[in-house]
Amino acid sequence: MRTYRIMSLLRKVAGLVLAVAGIAIVIDSLPTYLWILLLGFGLIWAGWLMFRVERIY
């Protein structure tokens, strides 16, 4: 098991906090039409992934 020194752990926690804060700012500032656009692209991507999966039962 890997052990982290206290400074390394603090750096990782601070990085995570900054990333979450940045994501929250972006989410809060996006207009509604961009959310619909992102949802559409996400559904297209998910559909394409499901279409490409080859399963033999």
Stockholm file with secondary structure:
# STOCKHOLM 1.0

chainA/1-57         MRTYRIMSLLRKVAGLVLAVAGIAIVIDSLPTYLWILLLGFGLIWAGWLMFRVERIY
#=GR chainA/1-57 SS CCCCCHHHHHHHHHHHHHHHHHHHHHHHHSCHHHHHHHHHHHHHHHHHHHHHCCCCC
#=GC SS_cons        CCCCCHHHHHHHHHHHHHHHHHHHHHHHHSCHHHHHHHHHHHHHHHHHHHHHCCCCC
//
